[in-house]
Amino acid sequence: MASPSPRSALSPENLGLLESVARLGSMAAAARELGMVPSALTYRVRQIEDALDVLLFDRSARRAQLTPAGAELLRSGQYLLDELDAVAQRVKRVATGWEPQLTIATDAVMARGTLFELCEAFYATGAPTRLKIRAETLSGTMEALQGGLADLALGVSADVSLPEIQIAPLGQLRFVFAVAPHHPLAAADHAVCDEEIRDHRAVAVADSTQRGAGQSFNILPGQDVLTVPTMQHKLEAQLRGLGCGFLPLPLAQPYISTGRLVVKNVQRPNHVFRVGYAWRRPRSGGDSGQAMRWWLERLQHPTTRAALLENHHVS
């Protein structure tokens, strides 16, 4: 009879058999517990060792002692058994309408603390759905949803209309032009014009889109630009005086209040954006999964929507 393959040798039954031998310290004792003939158990252990090409038990001692390889197999094997149990539970729960995974694309303007508070509340329900968070910026947030890389998008423009995409408002987000106190523009006592701004480096967040050049805002022709990956990087760069630019007021406000950022009046209007969240409409008139319904229900609460826009905490 051919020896089992390494994969088949690591069956839950075989791992349980090895655990019994290690725990009881005797092939004979393990055979009695498992209701097996000792010779049959010994044969099974040797088959497993042959399949893995390792020695799992040191048979020179009076007790059946695990070799280092055997101890590692049981440690890893316990992880596999626990994961199998978890998979069985997830499959059982998914059969009741829970998605295996829910991916949320979140724009750089969203408050991360509030996002993770929502994650904590979701996990507290005992839902079997795994969450995956994607950090996106500008048009990349909606692109992730449209391309099937995300199920829910937070921080998209609320003023767009797309087929098969449902959009609901989060609220309005005001941007202010801010610089560090030691930045040259901080001393200006008048509304700064574009010509003055053009002489100073702008800090811009890169659009995370994978198609084309993406969107850019408030970059003047000929202006030097420092491009950074996230809104937090943009904030840090402007706090250091590396450049100037518009920041979401809720994100900048703690630093404005402590004097680490100075808001300047500009001749161009400060922008106010209508921000929303979006998800794909279920196909063929079907219902959303329970995880999606949980998130959409939470996002209907005005306090949740406001917190996602406003609750930026100083780190």
Secondary structure, 3 states (H helix, E strand, C coil): CCCCCHHHHCCHHHHHHHHHHHHHCCHHHHHHHHCCCHHHHHHHHHHHHHHHCCCCEECCCCCCEECHHHHHHHHHHHHHHHHHHHHHHHHHHHCCCCCCEEEEEEECCCCHHHHHHHHHHHHHCCCCCEEEEEEECCHHHHHHHHCCCCCEEEEEECCCCCCCEEEEEEEEEEEEEEECCCCHHHHCCCCECHHHHHCCCEEEECCCCCCCCCCCCCCCCCCCEEEECCHHHHHHHHHCCCCEEEEEHHHHHHHHHCCCCEECCECCCCCEEEEEEEEECCHHHCCCCHHHHHHHHHHCCHHHHHHHHHCCCCC
